[in-house]
Amino acid sequence: MLLKELSSLASPLSAGQVDKLKQLTAELSAVQLAWVSGYLAATSEQGVAGVPQVAGSNEAGTEQVITILYGSQTGNGRGVATELAEKAQAQGYAVNLTSMGDYKTRQLKQESLLLLVVSTHGEGDAPDDAIELHKFLSSKRAPKLDNLNYSILALGDSSYEFFCQTGKDFDSRLSALGAKAITPIVECDVDYQEQAEQWQADVLEAVKPLVQSAGASVVSIASSQVATSNFTKQKPYTAELLVSQKLTGRDSDRDVRHVEIELGESGIQYQAGDALGVWFSNSQELVSELIEALELDENEQVTVSKESLALRDALTHKKELTQLYPGLVSGWAELSKNADLLTLSADKALTREFVNNHQVADLVRLYPAKVTAEQFVGLLRGITPRLYSIASSQAEVESEVHLTVALVEDERDGVARFGGASQFLASAEEGQAVQVYVEPNNHFRLPENPDTPVIMVGPGTGVAPFRAFMQERAAQGVEGKAWLFFGNPHFEQDFLYQTEWQQYLQSGELSRIDLAFSRDQQHKVYVQHKLAEQGEQLWQWLEDGAHFYICGDAERMAKDVHQALLDVAVKFGHKTPEQAEQYLEGLRAAKRYQKDVY
């Protein structure tokens, strides 16, 4: 029987109790409902008096729960939080594991023990699922939290100026509201696994005086929060690469690839909007260049995460060679004793600029130093997988997964430099093994109602998830309106998936497409200019309930598109700039304005 059909006649509850039950459950998320279900089952077996109490709690009968919240843009935070919940479960604690995006902020004042894992996105921004909680804690509506104990693991990238900023924000706000930190905040860089494991151990030790073991039977980790596949970042699937085909023309100044990967009998499932994590190996040419420049023996044994292996193997399969980070620059400055590099590494702004425009091999070449193999490997971060927006729907391609990959390519002082993963995929041959896993992105999804209009803005490789969207909609026979804005330098060389878009237009599955080829005329035209040109009709689509999606470059394109939307709201929605911002914020909160930017 559905709860909405429940009456006092069909249950042992009174009419008043039924009404209260309906009112309560209407306010709960799926995660909270799952927890309540487990709690009530445990209560019925043990009796209220048998349910453990929070130490120091003033409310008799309060369930003793560790609430674990995660705010995660790329899945790392969710992974760490899930590991923590499983370890807490193994120790017999009652756990409420949920995304910050699903958490009801009014529940915060009821918490006694809160463990947070949160990443920082872009330039100090909260990840999508943490935005509401972040805003709430910074607002006047945030309650006093004198009875709350908490701990925070912050994930970030030290290459960015505002390293772990979201975690720091949560820490300062919770403290200001009266909450007590049971362990100091831990700030993790890209290579976070060891620190995260230590934090998990420390925090579970720190909660012992605060929480009594409740027995694993009352632990509630909602199934929707747990990985839907046996294959994860830590345990990827070894798939087979089928195709790495160049999409751009021979005269294009960029190499963009359509990559097809066979998932075989893995049973891996993904949805349109998800990303594929790809582990890669560094090129042998780059590894050889570094070994020769440092005059090291490629067969010398080095230690990586307690594993002993040859230097060449470590540099090929274990260590990041194509991305610098500030700690490596400062460490190399100390080893080289180079006055210029020491000066550069002491200036955060100069260091960030250097990190963004150079690779490890450039650092070694520009500032020579005599180091041992162990010293060199010890300075390098571990390889981390790259995430690519999936460019296919399983309804269309079944056991395959497709990607749209731009080869990251640059030349410095006559030497070609490439991105690690993009070069790996661009140079891969048919049949090559590639280790992959699916990273769900629940903040980039097609509308639940298939008749809802969608507006998709995806210049360059940002068009990838919209190819997946269109395949999904076509497979479902959706007849709702769809509008694509696409841009790239040249129509003849860079119109990615041109034939497919034309077919969708002819079939009516794509209502319209607006193109911005920036270099085909004297003045540069980008997607934001096309949005402005179509402002009146764009506004009408939004007023008709359309969902708006952006995928691609976060630094410039996404900001320019956001500004174009604000301008449209002002010009055609007759709003003030402040009202326009509130309007877009309302769209975002209603999941009608979604971004997949990088």
MODAMO-V850124 format. One record per backbone hydrogen bond with DSSP energy under -0.5 kcal/mol. NH is the residue of the N-H (numbers start at 1). CO is the residue of the C=O. E is the energy in kcal/mol with one decimal. If there is no record, write none. Layout:
NH/CO/E, NH/CO/E
//
This chain:
5/2/-1.3, 6/3/-1.4, 10/7/-1.0, 11/8/-0.8, 18/14/-2.4, 19/15/-2.1, 20/16/-2.2, 21/17/-2.5, 22/18/-2.6, 23/19/-2.3, 24/20/-2.5, 25/21/-2.5, 26/22/-1.6, 27/23/-0.6, 27/24/-1.3, 28/25/-1.0, 33/29/-2.6, 34/30/-2.1, 35/31/-2.0, 36/32/-2.9, 37/33/-2.4, 38/34/-2.0, 39/35/-2.9, 40/36/-3.0, 41/37/-2.1, 42/38/-2.3, 43/39/-2.7, 44/40/-2.4, 45/41/-1.3, 46/42/-2.6, 47/43/-3.0, 50/47/-1.5, 51/47/-0.5, 51/48/-1.4, 55/210/-1.4, 57/54/-2.5, 60/58/-0.8, 62/59/-1.6, 64/52/-0.6, 65/63/-0.9, 66/94/-3.0, 67/65/-0.7, 67/113/-2.3, 68/66/-0.6, 68/96/-2.7, 69/67/-0.6, 69/115/-2.4, 70/98/-1.5, 71/117/-2.4, 79/75/-2.2, 80/76/-2.3, 81/77/-2.5, 82/78/-2.5, 83/79/-2.1, 84/80/-2.3, 85/81/-2.5, 86/82/-2.2, 87/83/-2.1, 88/84/-2.7, 89/85/-2.4, 90/86/-2.1, 91/87/-1.1, 92/89/-1.9, 93/88/-2.3, 96/66/-2.4, 97/95/-0.5, 97/220/-0.9, 98/68/-2.3, 98/96/-0.5, 100/70/-2.8, 102/99/-1.4, 103/99/-0.6, 103/100/-0.6, 105/103/-0.7, 107/104/-2.1, 108/105/-1.8, 110/107/-1.9, 111/107/-0.5, 111/108/-1.6, 114/149/-2.8, 115/67/-2.9, 116/151/-2.8, 117/69/-2.4, 118/153/-2.2, 119/71/-2.2, 120/155/-1.0, 121/125/-3.5, 124/122/-1.5, 125/121/-2.2, 127/119/-0.7, 130/127/-2.0, 131/127/-0.7, 131/128/-1.0, 134/130/-2.5, 135/131/-2.6, 136/132/-2.5, 137/133/-2.4, 138/134/-1.1, 139/136/-1.3, 142/139/-1.1, 145/177/-3.7, 148/145/-1.8, 149/112/-2.1, 150/180/-2.5, 151/114/-1.5, 153/116/-2.8, 154/152/-0.5, 154/186/-3.2, 155/118/-2.6, 156/188/-1.6, 160/157/-2.3, 163/161/-1.3, 165/162/-1.6, 168/164/-2.0, 169/165/-2.6, 170/166/-2.4, 171/167/-2.3, 172/168/-2.5, 173/169/-2.5, 174/170/-2.7, 175/171/-2.0, 176/172/-2.2, 177/173/-1.6, 178/175/-1.6, 179/174/-2.3, 180/148/-2.7, 182/150/-2.8, 183/150/-0.7, 186/152/-2.1, 187/185/-0.5, 188/154/-3.2, 188/186/-0.6, 192/190/-1.5, 196/192/-2.7, 197/193/-2.4, 198/194/-2.0, 199/195/-2.6, 200/196/-2.5, 201/197/-2.0, 202/198/-2.7, 203/199/-3.0, 204/200/-1.8, 205/201/-1.4, 206/202/-2.2, 207/203/-1.5, 208/205/-0.8, 210/207/-1.3, 211/207/-2.2, 214/92/-1.8, 215/92/-1.6, 218/215/-1.9, 219/216/-1.6, 220/95/-1.4, 221/219/-0.6, 222/97/-0.5, 222/220/-0.6, 225/222/-2.0, 226/222/-0.5, 226/223/-0.9, 232/230/-0.5, 232/235/-1.6, 237/436/-3.3, 239/237/-1.1, 239/434/-2.9, 240/262/-1.7, 241/432/-2.9, 242/260/-2.8, 243/260/-1.6, 245/258/-2.7, 247/256/-3.7, 248/256/-0.9, 249/493/-2.4, 252/249/-1.5, 256/254/-0.7, 257/405/-3.7, 258/245/-3.5, 259/257/-0.7, 259/403/-2.5, 260/243/-2.3, 261/401/-2.4, 262/240/-3.2, 263/261/-0.5, 263/399/-3.1, 266/263/-2.0, 274/271/-2.4, 275/439/-2.4, 276/388/-2.9, 277/275/-0.5, 277/437/-3.3, 278/386/-2.6, 279/435/-2.5, 282/316/-2.7, 287/283/-2.1, 288/284/-2.6, 289/285/-2.2, 290/286/-1.9, 291/287/-2.3, 292/288/-2.6, 293/289/-2.2, 294/290/-2.0, 295/291/-0.5, 295/292/-0.7, 296/291/-2.2, 298/296/-0.6, 300/297/-1.7, 302/309/-3.0, 304/302/-0.5, 304/307/-3.0, 307/304/-1.8, 309/302/-2.4, 311/300/-2.0, 312/298/-2.5, 314/310/-2.4, 315/311/-2.5, 316/312/-1.9, 317/313/-2.7, 318/314/-1.9, 319/314/-1.5, 320/381/-3.1, 324/355/-0.6, 324/358/-0.6, 328/325/-1.1, 329/325/-1.5, 330/326/-2.5, 331/327/-2.2, 332/328/-2.6, 333/329/-2.1, 334/330/-1.8, 335/331/-1.6, 336/332/-2.8, 337/333/-1.9, 342/338/-2.5, 343/339/-2.1, 344/340/-2.4, 345/341/-3.0, 346/342/-0.9, 347/344/-1.5, 348/346/-0.6, 351/347/-2.4, 352/348/-2.4, 353/349/-2.1, 354/350/-2.4, 355/351/-2.9, 356/352/-2.2, 357/353/-0.8, 357/354/-0.8, 358/354/-0.7, 358/355/-0.6, 360/321/-1.3, 361/321/-0.5, 363/359/-1.9, 364/360/-2.3, 365/361/-2.0, 366/362/-2.9, 367/363/-2.1, 371/369/-0.7, 376/372/-2.4, 377/373/-2.5, 378/374/-2.0, 379/375/-1.1, 379/376/-0.8, 380/376/-0.9, 380/377/-0.6, 383/318/-2.4, 386/278/-2.1, 388/276/-2.1, 390/274/-2.4, 391/402/-3.2, 396/393/-1.7, 397/393/-2.5, 398/394/-1.8, 400/397/-1.4, 401/261/-2.1, 403/259/-2.6, 404/389/-0.5, 405/257/-2.6, 405/403/-0.5, 407/255/-3.2, 407/405/-0.5, 408/406/-0.5, 409/407/-0.7, 410/417/-2.5, 412/415/-2.7, 415/412/-1.7, 417/410/-3.4, 419/408/-2.0, 423/419/-2.0, 424/420/-1.7, 425/421/-2.5, 426/422/-2.5, 427/423/-2.2, 431/241/-3.3, 432/429/-2.2, 434/239/-2.1, 436/237/-2.8, 436/434/-0.5, 437/277/-1.5, 439/275/-3.0, 440/438/-0.6, 444/441/-1.5, 450/448/-0.8, 452/449/-2.1, 454/481/-2.0, 455/547/-2.9, 456/483/-3.3, 457/549/-2.4, 458/456/-0.6, 458/485/-2.6, 460/487/-2.8, 462/459/-2.0, 463/460/-1.5, 464/461/-1.9, 466/463/-0.7, 467/463/-1.4, 467/464/-0.9, 468/464/-1.4, 469/465/-2.4, 470/466/-2.3, 471/467/-2.2, 472/468/-2.4, 473/469/-2.6, 474/470/-2.6, 475/471/-2.3, 476/472/-1.6, 477/473/-0.6, 477/474/-0.9, 478/473/-2.7, 483/454/-2.1, 484/512/-2.2, 485/456/-3.2, 486/484/-0.5, 486/514/-2.3, 488/516/-1.5, 494/490/-2.7, 495/491/-0.7, 496/494/-1.5, 498/495/-1.3, 501/497/-2.1, 502/498/-2.2, 503/499/-2.0, 504/500/-2.3, 505/501/-2.1, 506/502/-2.3, 507/503/-2.2, 508/504/-0.8, 508/505/-0.5, 509/504/-1.0, 510/504/-2.1, 511/482/-1.6, 511/509/-0.5, 512/482/-1.5, 514/484/-2.8, 516/486/-2.3, 518/488/-1.4, 518/516/-0.9, 519/489/-2.2, 520/517/-1.4, 529/526/-1.0, 530/526/-1.4, 531/527/-2.2, 532/528/-1.8, 533/529/-2.2, 534/530/-1.9, 535/532/-1.5, 538/534/-2.9, 539/535/-2.5, 540/536/-1.7, 541/537/-2.2, 542/538/-2.2, 543/539/-2.5, 544/540/-1.5, 545/542/-1.6, 546/541/-2.4, 547/453/-2.5, 548/592/-4.0, 549/455/-2.7, 550/594/-2.0, 551/457/-2.2, 552/596/-1.7, 558/553/-2.3, 560/556/-2.7, 561/557/-2.8, 562/558/-2.1, 563/559/-2.2, 564/560/-2.2, 565/561/-2.2, 566/562/-2.2, 567/563/-2.5, 568/564/-2.1, 569/565/-2.4, 570/566/-2.0, 571/567/-2.9, 572/568/-2.9, 573/568/-0.9, 573/569/-0.6, 574/570/-0.5, 575/569/-1.1, 580/576/-2.6, 581/577/-2.0, 582/578/-2.0, 583/579/-2.3, 584/580/-2.3, 585/581/-2.3, 586/582/-2.2, 587/583/-2.0, 588/584/-2.5, 589/585/-2.6, 590/586/-1.7, 591/588/-1.7, 592/587/-3.3, 593/587/-0.8, 594/548/-2.6, 596/550/-2.5, 598/552/-2.0
//
